[in-house]
């Protein structure tokens, strides 16, 4: 059942068929947002594959400085995981330690 403007939730709703969809596709704001979404997908999806492919290919080659690049590439991942571990404890649900948990002692 469609819910046209002005329905007060107390009276029986009136079926409007595809009128809401017709109005939606005629709305210029909806057309603009649909176009922007389409362009975002078309432009972002290839870049989301191509850009990470470059560093992955560099890591796979036997180049000088490869180990340094791998370390610089992976370090942010390790730092964020270790900072969560320090903040919340050792990861065990039974242990009550860590800087965040120790501040909330009962």
N, C-alpha and C positions, 0 to 999 in steps of 0.2 A: 504494500500500500504506500502510495506517495503521501508526503506530508506537505501540503502547500502552505505558503505563508499565511499566517493568521489563524492557524489551528490552535485552539485553546486547551487541548488535552482532555477536555470534558465531553465534547460532542463527538459523534462518530466521524472518523476521518473519511475524506472523500478521495476515491481512487482517481489519480490524474494520469495514469498510463505512463507514456514516455515523455510527457511535457517537461519534467525536470531535466532530463537528459538533453532534450532539444534546447532548452534555455541555457544549459551549461555549455554546450558546444557553440552556441551563438555569442557567449560572453567573451569580450575581447581580453579580459584579464586571464581567463582560463586558457585561451588560445596562446597568449604570451607565455604563461607558465608551462604549457605543454611544449611549446617550441624551445624554451630554455632548457627544460628537462631533456628533450631529445638531443639538443646540441651538447649538453653536458655529457650525456652517455656516449655519444659519437666521438667526442674529443677526449674524454677522460679514459675510457676503456683502453684504447691503444697505448696511451701514455702510461697507464698503470702497468702495462706489460713491458713496453719498450725501455722505460727508464730503469727499472730494477734489473733488466736483462744485461745492461752494460756492466754494472758492478759484479754481477754473478759471473759473467764471462771473464772479467779480469781476475777474479778469485780462482777461477778454474785453470788459468794459464800459469805456467812456471815463469813468472816474471820477478825481477829483483824488487824487493819491498813488498812482496805479496803477504808475508806474515804480518808486517806492520799494518797494512791495509785491512787485513782480516781482524786484527786486534782493535783497530779504530772503529771498524764497522760493527763489531759485536759488543764493545764496551758499554754503550748506552743501554743495551738490553740487559747486561749483567748488573749494571748499577741500579736500574729500576727494580729488578727482582730482589737484589740484596737489600735495598732500602726498605722494601715492603717487609722482608723477613725480619729486619732489625726492629722496625716499628711495631710489628704485630707479634713478635715472638719467634719461636723456632718453626712455626708452621704446625705444631702439634695442637690439637684442640683441647687437650687435657692440661697442658702446661700453662701456668698463669705468669708469664713474664713478657718482657719487651717494654719499650719506652711508652707506648700508647696504653698498653694494658696496665702497667704499674701506676699510671696516673689516675686510673679509674678503680682503684681498690675500694672495697666496701668497708 
